[in-house]
Amino acid sequence: MRLSTKDFVLASAFEADFLEVDPALLARVGENRARVLDALTERPVYGVNTGMGRLAGVAVDASAAHQRNLLIGRAVGGPPWLSPAEVRWLLLVRLRDLLAPEAGASPELVTFLVDRLNEGFTPAVPRTGLGSAGEIIPLAHAFQTFLGVGTVLVDGVETAASEVLAKPYEPGLKEGATLIQGSPLAETFAAFARTEVQQVVDLQTLAAAIAIDVLGAPQAIYRPALAGDDRVLESVLFELGGLLDGSTVRPDVVQAPVSVRVAPRAIAHLTRVNGELGDVLRRSTPTDSPAFLDGGFVSTTGFHAVELGLRMDAVTAALAHLGEVSVQRMHRLLDERFSGLPAQLAVEPGPQAGLVPLHKRAVGELHALRRLATPATLGSVDTSAGQEDVQAFAWAAGNQLRDACARMFAITACELIAGSQARWLAQGDGSPWLRAAYDWLRGLVPPVAVDRPLGPEVTALVAVLRDSYFNDLTTLT
């Protein structure tokens, strides 16, 4: 894939086997680099001829040695490390930032980074314990490896960067400071989470349709006209209605439990806040500090990704609510008073536990998910002797959101197994638009005729759900 502009598509670059920068773009980077070097004077330029943080007022020699120290002295993190996929996305975000004129990076640094991406070079980057105002700690871990310092992962094994890197990079003036500015880690978490949240939305729509189908719940409440001018809710109701077309409604059920009725609203809300997260991701502001603007150097706040963090906290809260709806709906499936099926969805209730233990697994996942809904963006603490007295903790919000998605996949897998079991016990085919989904589920997790340990099957189903993309549920019909 040839990168012709600084605004390349991250997802396409992520999937590409080989990257190269268009010579014309690299030439523009070089021209801008020359202007940056010409603009460097005896006046203080943060991180170039001064210290950083509380030591910003301390003059230092503008040298490559200082740029090395900026990367080495701040690498104080440790495992757990980011996955190789997350590291690749992080490096791509940094590459995009380096191609921006305000960064003033050199063509040599851009080329070096592209070469590392093409080699699958994977620095060991910590995902927790990062208390700086921006992301200086994880970025120092990521880019000290360019110097042949620190740790990289080779097939998951921690290896000294010096053993992997044939020729280390020597950062030029300002480049060390540039590499550790901004919040690319928070952006990485957000990008991965957005895809996972969309998968959860699609799977929860399927789970809700199965529960409604099995319970024979009244369906008038799902009419799209009841969405009013809420187009997101209207879309969810249209999709749900299509899956339920031809489903049988039990005449003795006047009103289904709340968890069954409000599923579309919970799904719509998650869809909406996930869309807002995408809107924030698409905005572009300078991430370097100081940024090179109008021929001079200007300090920026690109490191303070609070809007991204707050949006991710909001998505996590929406996931927690949807998880509560799902777990309660699953409990109704196990209750013979609501389902008309054998208690606990057991073939022989009493001698057999049925799927009650599975519901308890879902409850445990929900308990963990609720704790993750505590906003990560709150709780600033003074650092750098008071110079850095506020942190956005956007990376932490992203880390919690990734964990929340994992919990929701487990909850959804449990409910889908229960729904599949309920349809098997109820006999009949149910909605014709769900038959393929029932067959698909039974192929992955056969009906439970006698008690068996379902833990491995939940794990296997979660793996399938996370690796599958159900952007269009008709693929299951």
C-alpha positions as CSV (number, residue, x, y, z in Angstrom):
1,M,0.0,0.0,0.0
2,R,1.4,3.4,-1.0
3,L,0.8,6.3,1.4
4,S,0.3,9.4,-0.7
5,T,-1.1,11.8,1.9
6,K,-0.9,12.2,5.6
7,D,-4.6,11.3,5.9
8,F,-4.2,7.7,4.9
9,V,-6.9,5.2,6.0
10,L,-5.6,3.5,9.1
11,A,-7.7,0.4,8.7
12,S,-6.4,-0.2,5.1
13,A,-2.8,0.3,6.3
14,F,-3.4,-2.0,9.2
15,E,-4.4,-4.8,6.8
16,A,-1.7,-4.1,4.2
17,D,1.2,-6.6,3.8
18,F,3.6,-3.9,2.7
19,L,3.7,-0.1,3.2
20,E,5.6,2.5,1.3
21,V,5.5,6.3,1.4
22,D,5.0,8.1,-1.9
23,P,8.3,9.9,-2.8
24,A,6.4,13.1,-3.3
25,L,5.0,13.0,0.2
26,L,8.4,12.1,1.6
27,A,9.8,15.1,-0.2
28,R,7.3,17.4,1.4
29,V,8.2,15.9,4.8
30,G,11.8,16.8,4.1
31,E,11.0,20.3,3.0
32,N,9.0,20.9,6.2
33,R,11.8,19.4,8.3
34,A,14.2,21.9,6.8
35,R,11.9,24.7,7.9
36,V,11.7,23.3,11.4
37,L,15.5,23.2,11.7
38,D,15.8,26.7,10.4
39,A,13.2,27.9,13.0
40,L,15.2,26.5,15.9
41,T,17.0,29.3,17.6
42,E,18.5,30.1,21.0
43,R,15.0,30.8,22.4
44,P,13.5,28.1,24.6
45,V,11.7,25.4,22.6
46,Y,10.1,22.9,24.9
47,G,11.7,19.5,24.8
48,V,14.4,20.6,22.3
49,N,16.6,22.9,24.4
50,T,14.7,22.6,27.7
51,G,13.7,19.9,30.1
52,M,10.1,18.6,30.2
53,G,7.3,18.8,32.7
54,R,8.3,20.7,35.8
55,L,11.8,21.1,34.3
56,A,10.6,23.0,31.3
57,G,12.3,26.1,32.5
58,V,15.7,24.3,32.7
59,A,17.9,25.0,29.7
60,V,19.7,22.0,28.1
61,D,21.9,21.5,25.1
62,A,19.9,20.9,22.0
63,S,21.4,17.6,21.0
64,A,20.5,14.1,19.9
65,A,21.6,12.9,23.3
66,H,18.8,14.9,24.9
67,Q,16.3,13.4,22.5
68,R,17.5,9.9,23.4
69,N,17.1,10.7,27.1
70,L,13.5,11.8,26.7
71,L,12.7,8.3,25.5
72,I,14.8,6.3,27.8
73,G,14.2,8.0,31.2
74,R,10.4,7.8,31.0
75,A,10.0,4.0,30.3
76,V,8.9,3.0,33.7
77,G,6.0,0.7,32.8
78,G,5.7,-3.1,32.8
79,P,3.4,-5.9,31.7
80,P,0.8,-6.7,30.7
81,W,1.8,-5.6,27.3
82,L,-0.4,-4.5,24.3
83,S,-1.1,-7.2,21.8
84,P,0.8,-7.2,18.5
85,A,-2.3,-6.0,16.7
86,E,-2.7,-3.1,19.1
87,V,1.0,-2.2,18.8
88,R,0.7,-2.1,15.0
89,W,-2.3,0.2,15.1
90,L,-0.4,2.4,17.7
91,L,2.6,2.7,15.3
92,L,0.3,3.5,12.4
93,V,-1.3,6.3,14.4
94,R,2.1,7.7,15.2
95,L,3.1,7.4,11.5
96,R,0.0,9.5,10.6
97,D,1.0,12.1,13.2
98,L,4.6,12.3,11.9
99,L,3.4,13.0,8.4
100,A,1.6,16.1,9.6
101,P,3.5,19.3,8.9
102,E,3.2,20.5,12.5
103,A,5.3,17.5,13.7
104,G,8.3,18.5,11.8
105,A,9.7,14.9,11.7
106,S,12.4,14.0,9.3
107,P,12.0,11.7,6.2
108,E,14.5,9.4,7.9
109,L,12.3,8.9,10.9
110,V,9.2,8.3,8.8
111,T,11.1,5.8,6.6
112,F,12.5,4.0,9.7
113,L,9.0,3.7,11.2
114,V,7.6,2.3,7.9
115,D,10.4,-0.2,7.7
116,R,9.6,-1.4,11.2
117,L,6.0,-1.8,10.4
118,N,6.8,-3.9,7.4
119,E,9.0,-6.1,9.5
120,G,6.3,-6.7,12.1
121,F,8.5,-5.0,14.7
122,T,6.5,-5.2,18.0
123,P,7.7,-3.0,21.0
124,A,6.6,-4.2,24.4
125,V,4.2,-1.4,25.4
126,P,2.5,-1.4,28.8
127,R,-1.3,-1.1,28.9
128,T,-1.8,-0.1,32.6
129,G,-0.1,1.9,35.3
130,L,0.3,5.1,33.3
131,G,-0.2,8.2,35.4
132,S,1.1,10.9,33.1
133,A,-0.9,13.8,31.8
134,G,-0.6,12.3,28.3
135,E,0.9,9.0,27.3
136,I,4.6,9.6,27.8
137,I,5.2,6.3,29.6
138,P,3.8,3.9,27.0
139,L,5.2,5.9,24.1
140,A,8.6,5.9,25.7
141,H,8.4,2.1,25.9
142,A,7.3,2.0,22.2
143,F,10.0,4.3,20.8
144,Q,13.0,3.7,22.9
145,T,13.2,0.4,21.0
146,F,14.1,2.4,17.9
147,L,17.3,3.3,19.7
148,G,18.0,-0.4,20.4
149,V,16.9,0.0,24.0
150,G,14.1,-1.8,25.9
151,T,12.1,-4.8,25.0
152,V,10.2,-6.1,22.0
153,L,8.0,-9.1,21.5
154,V,9.1,-11.8,19.1
155,D,6.3,-14.4,18.8
156,G,5.1,-13.3,22.2
157,V,8.6,-13.7,23.9
158,E,10.2,-10.7,25.5
159,T,13.4,-9.9,23.7
160,A,16.0,-7.2,24.0
161,A,15.5,-4.6,21.2
162,S,19.2,-4.6,20.6
163,E,19.0,-8.2,19.5
164,V,16.3,-7.5,16.9
165,L,17.3,-4.1,15.5
166,A,20.2,-4.3,13.1
167,K,20.7,-0.6,12.9
168,P,19.2,1.7,15.6
169,Y,17.8,5.1,14.9
170,E,19.4,8.3,16.2
171,P,16.7,10.8,16.7
172,G,17.3,14.3,15.5
173,L,16.4,17.6,17.2
174,K,12.8,17.6,18.5
175,E,12.1,14.0,17.3
176,G,12.4,12.3,20.6
177,A,9.9,14.8,22.1
178,T,7.6,14.4,19.1
179,L,7.5,10.6,19.5
180,I,6.1,10.8,23.1
181,Q,3.4,13.4,22.5
182,G,-0.3,13.0,21.9
183,S,-2.6,10.1,22.9
184,P,-2.3,7.5,20.2
185,L,-2.8,4.7,22.8
186,A,-6.3,6.0,23.6
187,E,-7.0,6.3,19.9
188,T,-5.9,2.7,19.4
189,F,-8.1,1.4,22.1
190,A,-11.1,3.4,20.8
191,A,-10.6,2.1,17.2
192,F,-10.5,-1.6,18.3
193,A,-13.4,-1.1,20.7
194,R,-15.7,0.5,18.2
195,T,-15.5,-2.6,16.0
196,E,-16.2,-4.9,18.9
197,V,-19.1,-2.8,20.1
198,Q,-20.7,-3.0,16.7
199,Q,-20.3,-6.8,16.9
200,V,-22.0,-6.7,20.3
201,V,-24.8,-4.6,18.9
202,D,-25.5,-7.1,16.1
203,L,-25.2,-10.1,18.4
204,Q,-27.5,-8.6,21.0
205,T,-30.0,-7.8,18.4
206,L,-30.0,-11.5,17.5
207,A,-30.2,-12.6,21.1
208,A,-33.1,-10.3,21.7
209,A,-35.0,-11.6,18.7
210,I,-34.4,-15.2,19.8
211,A,-35.7,-14.4,23.3
212,I,-38.8,-12.7,21.9
213,D,-39.3,-15.6,19.5
214,V,-39.0,-18.3,22.1
215,L,-41.1,-16.6,24.7
216,G,-43.8,-15.8,22.2
217,A,-43.8,-12.2,23.4
218,P,-46.3,-9.7,22.0
219,Q,-44.6,-7.8,19.1
220,A,-46.7,-4.7,18.7
221,I,-44.3,-2.8,21.0
222,Y,-41.6,-3.3,18.4
223,R,-43.4,-1.3,15.7
224,P,-40.9,1.2,14.1
225,A,-43.6,3.9,14.3
226,L,-43.2,3.9,18.1
227,A,-39.6,5.2,17.6
228,G,-41.0,8.7,16.8
229,D,-38.2,10.8,15.3
230,D,-35.5,8.6,16.8
231,R,-33.9,7.2,13.6
232,V,-31.4,5.0,15.5
233,L,-34.2,3.3,17.5
234,E,-36.3,3.1,14.3
235,S,-33.5,1.2,12.5
236,V,-33.1,-1.3,15.4
237,L,-36.9,-1.9,15.4
238,F,-36.9,-2.5,11.7
239,E,-34.1,-5.0,12.0
240,L,-35.7,-6.8,14.9
241,G,-39.0,-6.9,13.1
242,G,-37.4,-8.5,10.1
243,L,-35.9,-11.2,12.2
244,L,-39.3,-11.8,14.0
245,D,-41.4,-11.9,10.8
246,G,-43.5,-15.1,11.0
247,S,-42.8,-15.7,14.7
248,T,-45.7,-17.1,16.8
249,V,-47.1,-14.9,19.6
250,R,-48.5,-16.8,22.6
251,P,-52.1,-15.7,23.1
252,D,-51.9,-16.0,26.9
253,V,-49.0,-13.5,27.2
254,V,-50.4,-10.0,27.7
255,Q,-47.1,-8.3,28.4
256,A,-43.5,-9.5,28.3
257,P,-41.0,-8.7,31.1
258,V,-39.3,-5.3,30.9
259,S,-36.0,-6.8,29.9
260,V,-37.7,-8.3,26.8
261,R,-39.5,-5.1,25.9
262,V,-36.7,-2.5,26.3
263,A,-34.0,-4.4,24.5
264,P,-34.3,-2.2,21.3
265,R,-33.9,1.0,23.4
266,A,-30.8,-0.3,25.1
267,I,-29.3,-1.4,21.8
268,A,-30.1,1.9,20.2
269,H,-28.5,3.8,23.0
270,L,-25.3,1.8,22.6
271,T,-25.3,2.3,18.9
272,R,-25.7,6.1,19.4
273,V,-22.9,6.5,21.9
274,N,-20.6,4.3,19.8
275,G,-21.3,6.5,16.8
276,E,-20.4,9.6,18.9
277,L,-17.1,7.9,19.8
278,G,-16.5,7.5,16.0
279,D,-17.2,11.2,15.5
280,V,-14.5,12.1,18.0
281,L,-12.1,9.7,16.4
282,R,-12.6,11.3,13.0
283,R,-11.7,14.8,14.3
284,S,-8.2,15.9,13.6
285,T,-6.2,18.3,15.8
286,P,-2.4,18.7,16.2
287,T,-1.0,16.1,18.6
288,D,2.6,17.3,18.8
289,S,3.7,19.8,21.5
290,P,5.3,22.1,20.7
291,A,3.7,22.0,17.2
292,F,5.3,23.8,14.3
293,L,2.8,26.4,13.2
294,D,3.2,29.5,11.1
295,G,6.9,29.3,11.3
296,G,7.1,29.0,15.0
297,F,6.7,26.5,17.9
298,V,3.5,26.5,19.9
299,S,2.6,24.4,22.9
300,T,-0.6,22.4,22.4
301,T,-3.0,20.2,24.4
302,G,-3.3,17.4,22.0
303,F,-2.2,15.0,24.8
304,H,-5.3,15.7,26.8
305,A,-7.7,13.3,25.0
306,V,-10.5,13.9,27.5
307,E,-13.3,13.9,25.0
308,L,-12.2,10.6,23.6
309,G,-11.9,9.2,27.2
310,L,-15.3,10.5,28.3
311,R,-17.0,9.0,25.2
312,M,-15.4,5.7,25.9
313,D,-16.6,5.8,29.5
314,A,-20.1,6.5,28.1
315,V,-19.9,3.5,25.8
316,T,-18.8,1.3,28.7
317,A,-21.8,2.5,30.7
318,A,-24.1,1.7,27.8
319,L,-22.6,-1.8,27.5
320,A,-23.2,-2.3,31.3
321,H,-26.8,-1.4,30.9
322,L,-27.2,-3.7,27.9
323,G,-25.5,-6.4,29.9
324,E,-28.0,-6.1,32.6
325,V,-30.9,-6.3,30.1
326,S,-29.3,-9.4,28.6
327,V,-28.7,-11.2,31.9
328,Q,-32.2,-10.6,33.1
329,R,-33.7,-11.7,29.8
330,M,-31.7,-14.9,30.0
331,H,-33.1,-15.5,33.5
332,R,-36.7,-15.2,32.1
333,L,-35.8,-17.9,29.5
334,L,-34.9,-20.2,32.4
335,D,-38.2,-19.5,34.3
336,E,-41.0,-21.9,33.3
337,R,-43.6,-19.2,34.4
338,F,-42.4,-17.0,31.5
339,S,-41.2,-19.6,28.9
340,G,-43.8,-22.4,29.4
341,L,-40.8,-24.7,29.1
342,P,-39.2,-27.1,31.6
343,A,-37.7,-25.3,34.6
344,Q,-34.1,-24.1,34.1
345,L,-34.3,-25.4,30.5
346,A,-33.4,-28.8,31.8
347,V,-34.7,-31.9,30.1
348,E,-35.3,-33.4,33.5
349,P,-35.6,-30.6,36.1
350,G,-34.4,-31.6,39.5
351,P,-31.9,-34.4,38.7
352,Q,-30.5,-32.0,36.1
353,A,-29.3,-28.4,36.8
354,G,-30.1,-27.3,33.3
355,L,-28.7,-23.9,32.3
356,V,-28.9,-22.2,35.7
357,P,-25.1,-22.6,36.2
358,L,-24.7,-20.8,32.8
359,H,-26.8,-17.9,34.0
360,K,-24.6,-17.7,37.1
361,R,-21.6,-17.4,34.7
362,A,-23.4,-14.5,33.0
363,V,-24.1,-12.9,36.4
364,G,-20.4,-13.1,37.3
365,E,-19.5,-11.4,34.0
366,L,-22.1,-8.7,34.6
367,H,-20.7,-8.1,38.1
368,A,-17.3,-7.4,36.6
369,L,-18.8,-5.3,33.8
370,R,-20.6,-3.1,36.3
371,R,-17.3,-2.3,38.1
372,L,-15.8,-1.3,34.7
373,A,-18.5,1.3,34.3
374,T,-16.9,3.5,36.9
375,P,-15.6,6.4,34.9
376,A,-11.8,6.1,34.2
377,T,-11.5,9.7,33.2
378,L,-12.1,11.0,36.8
379,G,-9.4,11.2,39.5
380,S,-6.6,13.6,38.6
381,V,-3.5,13.7,40.8
382,D,-0.6,16.2,40.9
383,T,2.6,15.0,39.2
384,S,5.8,16.7,38.1
385,A,5.8,18.9,41.2
386,G,2.4,20.4,40.3
387,Q,3.3,21.2,36.6
388,E,1.1,18.4,35.4
389,D,-1.9,18.6,37.8
390,V,-4.6,17.1,35.6
391,Q,-4.8,13.8,33.7
392,A,-7.4,12.7,31.1
393,F,-6.8,9.0,31.6
394,A,-8.3,8.4,28.2
395,W,-6.1,5.4,27.7
396,A,-7.6,3.9,30.9
397,A,-11.1,4.5,29.6
398,G,-10.1,2.6,26.5
399,N,-8.6,-0.2,28.4
400,Q,-11.7,-0.6,30.5
401,L,-13.9,-0.4,27.3
402,R,-11.9,-3.3,25.7
403,D,-12.4,-5.3,28.9
404,A,-16.1,-4.4,29.0
405,C,-16.5,-5.7,25.4
406,A,-14.9,-9.0,26.4
407,R,-17.4,-9.3,29.3
408,M,-20.3,-8.6,26.9
409,F,-19.2,-11.2,24.5
410,A,-19.3,-13.8,27.3
411,I,-22.7,-12.6,28.5
412,T,-24.1,-12.7,25.0
413,A,-22.6,-16.2,24.4
414,C,-24.4,-17.4,27.5
415,E,-27.8,-15.9,26.4
416,L,-27.4,-17.3,22.9
417,I,-26.8,-20.8,24.2
418,A,-29.9,-20.4,26.5
419,G,-32.0,-19.2,23.6
420,S,-30.9,-22.1,21.4
421,Q,-31.7,-24.5,24.2
422,A,-35.1,-23.0,24.7
423,R,-36.0,-23.3,21.0
424,W,-34.9,-26.9,21.0
425,L,-37.0,-27.7,24.0
426,A,-40.0,-25.8,22.6
427,Q,-39.7,-27.8,19.4
428,G,-41.0,-26.1,16.2
429,D,-38.9,-23.9,14.0
430,G,-39.8,-20.4,15.3
431,S,-39.4,-17.4,13.0
432,P,-38.3,-18.5,9.6
433,W,-35.7,-15.7,9.6
434,L,-34.1,-17.2,12.7
435,R,-33.9,-20.8,11.6
436,A,-30.4,-20.5,10.2
437,A,-29.2,-18.8,13.3
438,Y,-30.6,-21.6,15.5
439,D,-28.9,-24.2,13.2
440,W,-25.6,-22.2,13.4
441,L,-25.8,-22.1,17.2
442,R,-26.6,-25.8,17.6
443,G,-23.7,-26.6,15.3
444,L,-21.4,-24.7,17.7
445,V,-23.0,-25.7,21.0
446,P,-25.3,-28.8,20.7
447,P,-28.4,-28.9,22.8
448,V,-27.9,-29.9,26.5
449,A,-29.8,-33.2,26.8
450,V,-27.9,-34.1,30.0
451,D,-25.8,-31.9,32.3
452,R,-22.3,-31.3,31.0
453,P,-19.5,-28.8,31.7
454,L,-20.3,-25.9,29.4
455,G,-17.3,-23.8,30.2
456,P,-15.1,-24.9,27.3
457,E,-18.1,-24.4,24.9
458,V,-18.7,-20.9,26.2
459,T,-15.0,-20.1,25.6
460,A,-15.2,-21.5,22.1
461,L,-18.4,-19.7,21.2
462,V,-16.9,-16.4,22.5
463,A,-13.9,-16.9,20.2
464,V,-16.2,-17.4,17.2
465,L,-18.3,-14.4,18.1
466,R,-15.3,-12.2,18.5
467,D,-13.8,-13.4,15.2
468,S,-17.0,-13.0,13.2
469,Y,-18.5,-9.8,11.8
470,F,-22.3,-9.8,11.9
471,N,-22.8,-6.4,10.3
472,D,-25.7,-7.9,8.5
473,L,-27.7,-10.5,10.4
474,T,-29.2,-11.8,7.1
475,T,-25.9,-13.6,6.7
476,L,-27.3,-16.1,9.2
477,T,-30.6,-16.6,7.3
